[in-house]
Amino acid sequence: MTGRDAADLLDVQRAEHLRLMRELTQRKRTGDLSDQLICDHALFHLEADLRWLELTAARLGQLAKAVTP
């Protein structure tokens, strides 16, 4: 709808999620139990977001047909 390539946008978002996951994983390795729990919480949310990004990427063709007049 904006004219931007949705696949590119999803790729950028996916890369940022993976970067954050690497940071959190490192923090989890060196942190105390409280840090580990906080990192696990954030990692699970990022993992769910990644699954949604993958699903959305798989449906881009359908989405394009739905929003294009």
Distance bins in CASP14 RR format, pairs under 12 A and 6 or more apart:
PFRMAT RR
TARGET T0000
AUTHOR 0000-0000-0000
RMODE 2
METHOD distances of the structure
MODEL  1
1 9 0 0 0 0 0 1 0 0 0 0 0
1 63 0 0 0 0 1 0 0 0 0 0 0
1 64 0 0 0 0 1 0 0 0 0 0 0
1 66 0 0 0 0 0 1 0 0 0 0 0
1 67 1 0 1 0 0 0 0 0 0 0 0
1 68 0 0 0 0 1 0 0 0 0 0 0
1 69 0 0 0 0 0 1 0 0 0 0 0
2 8 0 0 0 0 0 1 0 0 0 0 0
2 9 0 0 0 0 1 0 0 0 0 0 0
2 67 0 0 0 0 0 1 0 0 0 0 0
3 9 0 0 0 0 0 1 0 0 0 0 0
3 64 0 0 0 0 0 1 0 0 0 0 0
3 67 0 0 0 0 0 1 0 0 0 0 0
3 68 0 0 0 0 0 1 0 0 0 0 0
4 10 0 0 0 0 0 1 0 0 0 0 0
4 11 0 0 0 0 0 1 0 0 0 0 0
4 12 0 0 0 0 0 1 0 0 0 0 0
5 11 0 0 0 0 1 0 0 0 0 0 0
5 12 0 0 0 0 0 1 0 0 0 0 0
5 57 0 0 0 0 0 1 0 0 0 0 0
5 60 0 0 0 0 1 0 0 0 0 0 0
5 64 0 0 0 0 0 1 0 0 0 0 0
6 12 0 0 0 0 0 1 0 0 0 0 0
6 13 0 0 0 0 0 1 0 0 0 0 0
6 53 0 0 0 0 0 1 0 0 0 0 0
6 56 0 0 0 0 1 0 0 0 0 0 0
6 57 0 0 0 0 1 0 0 0 0 0 0
6 58 0 0 0 0 0 1 0 0 0 0 0
6 59 0 0 0 0 0 1 0 0 0 0 0
6 60 1 0 1 0 0 0 0 0 0 0 0
6 61 0 0 0 0 1 0 0 0 0 0 0
6 62 0 0 0 0 0 1 0 0 0 0 0
6 63 1 0 0 1 0 0 0 0 0 0 0
6 64 1 0 0 1 0 0 0 0 0 0 0
6 67 0 0 0 0 1 0 0 0 0 0 0
6 68 0 0 0 0 0 1 0 0 0 0 0
7 13 0 0 0 0 0 1 0 0 0 0 0
7 14 0 0 0 0 0 1 0 0 0 0 0
7 53 0 0 0 0 0 1 0 0 0 0 0
7 54 0 0 0 0 0 1 0 0 0 0 0
7 56 0 0 0 0 1 0 0 0 0 0 0
7 57 1 0 0 1 0 0 0 0 0 0 0
7 58 0 0 0 0 0 1 0 0 0 0 0
7 59 0 0 0 0 0 1 0 0 0 0 0
7 60 1 0 0 1 0 0 0 0 0 0 0
7 61 0 0 0 0 1 0 0 0 0 0 0
7 63 0 0 0 0 0 1 0 0 0 0 0
7 64 0 0 0 0 0 1 0 0 0 0 0
8 14 0 0 0 0 0 1 0 0 0 0 0
8 15 0 0 0 0 0 1 0 0 0 0 0
8 57 0 0 0 0 0 1 0 0 0 0 0
8 60 0 0 0 0 0 1 0 0 0 0 0
9 15 0 0 0 0 0 1 0 0 0 0 0
9 16 0 0 0 0 0 1 0 0 0 0 0
9 53 0 0 0 0 1 0 0 0 0 0 0
9 56 0 0 0 0 1 0 0 0 0 0 0
9 57 0 0 0 0 1 0 0 0 0 0 0
9 60 0 0 0 0 0 1 0 0 0 0 0
10 16 0 0 0 0 0 1 0 0 0 0 0
10 17 0 0 0 0 0 1 0 0 0 0 0
10 49 0 0 0 0 0 1 0 0 0 0 0
10 50 0 0 0 0 0 1 0 0 0 0 0
10 52 0 0 0 0 1 0 0 0 0 0 0
10 53 1 0 1 0 0 0 0 0 0 0 0
10 54 0 0 0 0 1 0 0 0 0 0 0
10 55 0 0 0 0 0 1 0 0 0 0 0
10 56 1 0 0 1 0 0 0 0 0 0 0
10 57 1 0 1 0 0 0 0 0 0 0 0
10 58 0 0 0 0 0 1 0 0 0 0 0
10 59 0 0 0 0 0 1 0 0 0 0 0
10 60 1 0 0 1 0 0 0 0 0 0 0
10 63 0 0 0 0 0 1 0 0 0 0 0
11 17 0 0 0 0 0 1 0 0 0 0 0
11 18 0 0 0 0 0 1 0 0 0 0 0
11 50 0 0 0 0 0 1 0 0 0 0 0
11 53 0 0 0 0 1 0 0 0 0 0 0
11 54 0 0 0 0 0 1 0 0 0 0 0
11 56 0 0 0 0 0 1 0 0 0 0 0
11 57 0 0 0 0 1 0 0 0 0 0 0
11 60 0 0 0 0 0 1 0 0 0 0 0
12 18 0 0 0 0 0 1 0 0 0 0 0
12 19 0 0 0 0 0 1 0 0 0 0 0
12 53 0 0 0 0 0 1 0 0 0 0 0
12 57 0 0 0 0 0 1 0 0 0 0 0
13 19 0 0 0 0 0 1 0 0 0 0 0
13 20 0 0 0 0 0 1 0 0 0 0 0
13 46 0 0 0 0 0 1 0 0 0 0 0
13 49 0 0 0 0 1 0 0 0 0 0 0
13 50 0 0 0 0 1 0 0 0 0 0 0
13 52 0 0 0 0 0 1 0 0 0 0 0
13 53 1 0 0 1 0 0 0 0 0 0 0
13 54 0 0 0 0 0 1 0 0 0 0 0
13 56 0 0 0 0 1 0 0 0 0 0 0
13 57 0 0 0 0 1 0 0 0 0 0 0
14 20 0 0 0 0 0 1 0 0 0 0 0
14 21 0 0 0 0 0 1 0 0 0 0 0
14 46 0 0 0 0 0 1 0 0 0 0 0
14 47 0 0 0 0 0 1 0 0 0 0 0
14 49 0 0 0 0 1 0 0 0 0 0 0
14 50 1 0 0 1 0 0 0 0 0 0 0
14 51 0 0 0 0 0 1 0 0 0 0 0
14 52 0 0 0 0 0 1 0 0 0 0 0
14 53 1 0 1 0 0 0 0 0 0 0 0
14 54 1 0 0 1 0 0 0 0 0 0 0
14 55 0 0 0 0 0 1 0 0 0 0 0
14 56 0 0 0 0 0 1 0 0 0 0 0
14 57 0 0 0 0 1 0 0 0 0 0 0
15 21 0 0 0 0 0 1 0 0 0 0 0
15 22 0 0 0 0 0 1 0 0 0 0 0
15 50 0 0 0 0 0 1 0 0 0 0 0
15 53 0 0 0 0 0 1 0 0 0 0 0
16 22 0 0 0 0 0 1 0 0 0 0 0
16 23 0 0 0 0 0 1 0 0 0 0 0
16 46 0 0 0 0 1 0 0 0 0 0 0
16 49 0 0 0 0 0 1 0 0 0 0 0
16 50 0 0 0 0 0 1 0 0 0 0 0
16 53 0 0 0 0 0 1 0 0 0 0 0
17 23 0 0 0 0 0 1 0 0 0 0 0
17 24 0 0 0 0 0 1 0 0 0 0 0
17 42 0 0 0 0 0 1 0 0 0 0 0
17 43 0 0 0 0 0 1 0 0 0 0 0
17 45 0 0 0 0 1 0 0 0 0 0 0
17 46 1 0 1 0 0 0 0 0 0 0 0
17 47 0 0 0 0 1 0 0 0 0 0 0
17 48 0 0 0 0 0 1 0 0 0 0 0
17 49 1 0 1 0 0 0 0 0 0 0 0
17 50 1 0 1 0 0 0 0 0 0 0 0
17 51 0 0 0 0 0 1 0 0 0 0 0
17 52 0 0 0 0 0 1 0 0 0 0 0
17 53 1 0 0 1 0 0 0 0 0 0 0
17 54 0 0 0 0 0 1 0 0 0 0 0
18 24 0 0 0 0 0 1 0 0 0 0 0
18 25 0 0 0 0 0 1 0 0 0 0 0
18 43 0 0 0 0 0 1 0 0 0 0 0
18 46 0 0 0 0 1 0 0 0 0 0 0
18 47 0 0 0 0 0 1 0 0 0 0 0
18 49 0 0 0 0 0 1 0 0 0 0 0
18 50 1 0 0 1 0 0 0 0 0 0 0
18 53 0 0 0 0 0 1 0 0 0 0 0
19 25 0 0 0 0 0 1 0 0 0 0 0
19 26 0 0 0 0 0 1 0 0 0 0 0
19 46 0 0 0 0 0 1 0 0 0 0 0
19 50 0 0 0 0 0 1 0 0 0 0 0
20 26 0 0 0 0 0 1 0 0 0 0 0
20 27 0 0 0 0 0 1 0 0 0 0 0
20 39 0 0 0 0 0 1 0 0 0 0 0
20 42 1 0 0 1 0 0 0 0 0 0 0
20 43 0 0 0 0 1 0 0 0 0 0 0
20 45 0 0 0 0 0 1 0 0 0 0 0
20 46 1 0 1 0 0 0 0 0 0 0 0
20 47 0 0 0 0 0 1 0 0 0 0 0
20 49 0 0 0 0 1 0 0 0 0 0 0
20 50 0 0 0 0 0 1 0 0 0 0 0
21 27 0 0 0 0 0 1 0 0 0 0 0
21 28 0 0 0 0 0 1 0 0 0 0 0
21 39 0 0 0 0 1 0 0 0 0 0 0
21 40 0 0 0 0 0 1 0 0 0 0 0
21 42 0 0 0 0 1 0 0 0 0 0 0
21 43 1 0 0 1 0 0 0 0 0 0 0
21 44 0 0 0 0 0 1 0 0 0 0 0
21 45 0 0 0 0 0 1 0 0 0 0 0
21 46 1 0 1 0 0 0 0 0 0 0 0
21 47 1 0 0 1 0 0 0 0 0 0 0
21 48 0 0 0 0 0 1 0 0 0 0 0
21 49 0 0 0 0 1 0 0 0 0 0 0
21 50 0 0 0 0 1 0 0 0 0 0 0
22 28 0 0 0 0 0 1 0 0 0 0 0
22 29 0 0 0 0 0 1 0 0 0 0 0
22 39 0 0 0 0 0 1 0 0 0 0 0
22 43 0 0 0 0 0 1 0 0 0 0 0
22 46 0 0 0 0 0 1 0 0 0 0 0
23 29 0 0 0 0 0 1 0 0 0 0 0
23 30 0 0 0 0 0 1 0 0 0 0 0
23 39 0 0 0 0 1 0 0 0 0 0 0
23 42 0 0 0 0 1 0 0 0 0 0 0
23 43 0 0 0 0 0 1 0 0 0 0 0
23 46 0 0 0 0 0 1 0 0 0 0 0
24 30 0 0 0 0 0 1 0 0 0 0 0
24 31 0 0 0 0 0 1 0 0 0 0 0
24 35 0 0 0 0 1 0 0 0 0 0 0
24 36 0 0 0 0 0 1 0 0 0 0 0
24 37 0 0 0 0 0 1 0 0 0 0 0
24 38 0 0 0 0 1 0 0 0 0 0 0
24 39 1 0 1 0 0 0 0 0 0 0 0
24 40 0 0 0 0 1 0 0 0 0 0 0
24 41 0 0 0 0 1 0 0 0 0 0 0
24 42 1 0 1 0 0 0 0 0 0 0 0
24 43 1 0 1 0 0 0 0 0 0 0 0
24 44 0 0 0 0 0 1 0 0 0 0 0
24 45 0 0 0 0 0 1 0 0 0 0 0
24 46 1 0 0 1 0 0 0 0 0 0 0
24 47 0 0 0 0 0 1 0 0 0 0 0
25 31 0 0 0 0 0 1 0 0 0 0 0
25 35 0 0 0 0 0 1 0 0 0 0 0
25 36 0 0 0 0 0 1 0 0 0 0 0
25 39 1 0 0 1 0 0 0 0 0 0 0
25 40 0 0 0 0 0 1 0 0 0 0 0
25 42 0 0 0 0 0 1 0 0 0 0 0
25 43 1 0 0 1 0 0 0 0 0 0 0
25 46 0 0 0 0 0 1 0 0 0 0 0
25 47 0 0 0 0 0 1 0 0 0 0 0
26 35 0 0 0 0 0 1 0 0 0 0 0
26 36 0 0 0 0 0 1 0 0 0 0 0
26 39 0 0 0 0 1 0 0 0 0 0 0
26 43 0 0 0 0 0 1 0 0 0 0 0
27 34 0 0 0 0 0 1 0 0 0 0 0
27 35 1 0 0 1 0 0 0 0 0 0 0
27 36 0 0 0 0 1 0 0 0 0 0 0
27 37 0 0 0 0 0 1 0 0 0 0 0
27 38 0 0 0 0 1 0 0 0 0 0 0
27 39 1 0 1 0 0 0 0 0 0 0 0
27 40 0 0 0 0 0 1 0 0 0 0 0
27 42 0 0 0 0 1 0 0 0 0 0 0
27 43 0 0 0 0 1 0 0 0 0 0 0
28 34 0 0 0 0 0 1 0 0 0 0 0
28 35 1 0 0 1 0 0 0 0 0 0 0
28 36 1 0 1 0 0 0 0 0 0 0 0
28 37 0 0 0 0 1 0 0 0 0 0 0
28 38 0 0 0 0 1 0 0 0 0 0 0
28 39 1 1 0 0 0 0 0 0 0 0 0
28 40 1 0 0 1 0 0 0 0 0 0 0
28 41 0 0 0 0 0 1 0 0 0 0 0
28 42 0 0 0 0 1 0 0 0 0 0 0
28 43 1 0 0 1 0 0 0 0 0 0 0
28 44 0 0 0 0 0 1 0 0 0 0 0
29 35 0 0 0 0 1 0 0 0 0 0 0
29 36 0 0 0 0 1 0 0 0 0 0 0
29 39 0 0 0 0 1 0 0 0 0 0 0
30 36 0 0 0 0 1 0 0 0 0 0 0
30 39 0 0 0 0 0 1 0 0 0 0 0
31 37 0 0 0 0 0 1 0 0 0 0 0
31 38 0 0 0 0 1 0 0 0 0 0 0
31 39 0 0 0 0 1 0 0 0 0 0 0
31 40 0 0 0 0 0 1 0 0 0 0 0
32 38 0 0 0 0 0 1 0 0 0 0 0
32 39 0 0 0 0 0 1 0 0 0 0 0
33 39 0 0 0 0 0 1 0 0 0 0 0
33 40 0 0 0 0 0 1 0 0 0 0 0
34 40 0 0 0 0 0 1 0 0 0 0 0
34 41 0 0 0 0 0 1 0 0 0 0 0
35 41 0 0 0 0 0 1 0 0 0 0 0
35 42 0 0 0 0 0 1 0 0 0 0 0
35 43 0 0 0 0 0 1 0 0 0 0 0
36 42 0 0 0 0 0 1 0 0 0 0 0
36 43 0 0 0 0 0 1 0 0 0 0 0
37 43 0 0 0 0 0 1 0 0 0 0 0
37 44 0 0 0 0 0 1 0 0 0 0 0
38 44 0 0 0 0 0 1 0 0 0 0 0
38 45 0 0 0 0 0 1 0 0 0 0 0
39 45 0 0 0 0 0 1 0 0 0 0 0
39 46 0 0 0 0 0 1 0 0 0 0 0
40 46 0 0 0 0 0 1 0 0 0 0 0
40 47 0 0 0 0 0 1 0 0 0 0 0
41 47 0 0 0 0 0 1 0 0 0 0 0
41 48 0 0 0 0 0 1 0 0 0 0 0
42 48 0 0 0 0 0 1 0 0 0 0 0
42 49 0 0 0 0 0 1 0 0 0 0 0
43 49 0 0 0 0 0 1 0 0 0 0 0
43 50 0 0 0 0 0 1 0 0 0 0 0
44 50 0 0 0 0 0 1 0 0 0 0 0
44 51 0 0 0 0 0 1 0 0 0 0 0
45 51 0 0 0 0 0 1 0 0 0 0 0
45 52 0 0 0 0 0 1 0 0 0 0 0
46 52 0 0 0 0 0 1 0 0 0 0 0
46 53 0 0 0 0 0 1 0 0 0 0 0
47 53 0 0 0 0 0 1 0 0 0 0 0
47 54 0 0 0 0 0 1 0 0 0 0 0
48 54 0 0 0 0 0 1 0 0 0 0 0
48 55 0 0 0 0 0 1 0 0 0 0 0
49 55 0 0 0 0 0 1 0 0 0 0 0
49 56 0 0 0 0 0 1 0 0 0 0 0
50 56 0 0 0 0 0 1 0 0 0 0 0
50 57 0 0 0 0 0 1 0 0 0 0 0
51 57 0 0 0 0 0 1 0 0 0 0 0
51 58 0 0 0 0 0 1 0 0 0 0 0
52 58 0 0 0 0 0 1 0 0 0 0 0
52 59 0 0 0 0 0 1 0 0 0 0 0
53 59 0 0 0 0 0 1 0 0 0 0 0
53 60 0 0 0 0 0 1 0 0 0 0 0
54 60 0 0 0 0 0 1 0 0 0 0 0
55 62 0 0 0 0 0 1 0 0 0 0 0
55 63 0 0 0 0 0 1 0 0 0 0 0
56 62 0 0 0 0 0 1 0 0 0 0 0
56 63 1 0 0 1 0 0 0 0 0 0 0
56 64 0 0 0 0 0 1 0 0 0 0 0
57 63 0 0 0 0 1 0 0 0 0 0 0
59 65 0 0 0 0 0 1 0 0 0 0 0
59 66 0 0 0 0 1 0 0 0 0 0 0
59 67 0 0 0 0 0 1 0 0 0 0 0
60 66 0 0 0 0 0 1 0 0 0 0 0
60 67 0 0 0 0 0 1 0 0 0 0 0
60 68 0 0 0 0 0 1 0 0 0 0 0
61 67 0 0 0 0 0 1 0 0 0 0 0
61 68 0 0 0 0 1 0 0 0 0 0 0
62 68 0 0 0 0 0 1 0 0 0 0 0
END
